[in-house]
Amino acid sequence: MSHIKLRHLVQAMPHGASLKKRQGRQLKPVKPSYKNELWYKARLLAVVTHLRLAARDELLPELKRLEPLYAKAEDGLARDAQVPRRSLDTTFQRMAQRFSGIEQTARRLAALAVQRNIDTVDDRLKASIKASLRVDISPVLTQSGPILDAMRAATQANVDLITSIPEQYFEKLGDAVGKNMEAGLRFEDLAKEVERIGGVTESRAKLIARDQTGKMNSAFNEARQTSLGIDRYTWQTSGDERVREEHAENDGKIFSWNDPPATGHPGDDVNCRCVPVPYFDLDEMERELGL
């Protein structure tokens, strides 16, 4: 028996209320919020900005000072880079110390991102069902059970990703500086490499914001829809040339939340922009209610 909680809500509707959709009206998809993505991206880029400032304040002056020890001499012979590399260990430690509180920052930021996205999913799902079924699902939109589990999982996943931003940045920076010093490159070349790694880190932060906004939208949709008794959805792509071929094949097809297609659910793949549109069999619901 499907639509259990929705059925209870429908049964509480005023006598004579109708479930029938307006002609041609379908449920609106609950899409990821671009506003939430921009909000998240801005905060992740702020972390990257502080990382790049730390490199400019601490690392670049030290690389300039040590240049005579690692840059190739005029005769083309490379110097011994081991001494300046050991000297840079202290510099990297100072830089990392600036981000010793990243765990707390990550937990606070992840919790805010999760709350913003669950609120968006709830508001849009509520509006979609209200418009089509004239049913207010507000009474059952609690943050417990499956939705709480989904929120906790999303929070931890984003904490891990946020804390990985400085970790990966310093790792890439250390490897690049070490290799280029051994090659005897001059300071100007090392400074360009430092900037390049900063740019790569910015790109990764943008990807995290975009991908995680989509993943939270998908996970919270699944938890909300199944808790309402909506066990199926219609796959909807973004309808442009960037859609994966296998996702385009899913477009318009109906899938079960407990039996995902080979591609996974919409939003599971990295940077997937597909969405699950809640699927109702109104004839079935009316038969169950005797309407």
C-alpha positions, 0 to 999 in steps of 0.5 A: 500500500503506497502513499500512506502518509499522504493518504492520511493527510488527504483523509483529513481534507474538508469534505468534497475536496478533490485530488484531481490535478488541473488539466495538463498539470504535473508535479514540478521537479524539486531542483537543486538551489542555485542560490544555495550553491552560490552561498556555499561556493562563496564560503569555500572560496573564502577558505581558498583565499586564506590559503593563497594569502598564507602562501603569499605571506609565508611561502613566497618570501621564503622561496625568494630568500632561498633562491640562491641555494636552489636555482641553477647557476649561470653554468647551468648546473643545479644546486643542492635543493635539500638544504632549502627544502628542510628550511621550508618545513618550518614555513609549511608548519606555520602556514598549516597552523593558520588552519588548525581550527578548520575542523570546527569551521567545517562542521559549522559550514557543513551544518549550515549548508545541510540546513539550507538545502533541506529547507529548500527541498521541503519548501519546493516539495511542499509547494509542488504537492500543494499545487497538484493535490491540494494537500499540505504536507507540512505536518509530516515534515519533521527532521527525524528518522530517515531524513535525520540520517540523510542530514547527518550523512551529508554533514559528515561528507561535507566536513570531510570535503571542507577539511580536505581543501587545505590538506590537499592544497598543502600537499600539492604545494609541498610536492610542486615546490620540492620537485621544482627546486630539485629541477633548479627553477628560479623563483619566478617559475616557482611563484607561478606554480604556487599561483597555479595550484591556488587556481586548481584549488579554487576550481575544486572548491567550486566543484564541491559546492556545485556537486554537493548541492546536487547530492544533498538535493537528491538525498533529501528528496529520496528521504522525504519522498519515501517517508511520504510513501512516494516510492517512485520518481520520474527521471528528468535531465537538464535537457542540454548537451552536457547530459551524460548519454546514459542519463539521457537514456533514463530521461522520462522513465519511472524508477523506484527509490528502492531499486535504482537504475544502473546509473544510480539515482539522479544526482549520485554521479559527480556533477550530475544535474538530473532530478527525481520528479515525484511520481503519483498514481492518482487513480491508485490513490483514489481507489485506496480512498474510495473516491 
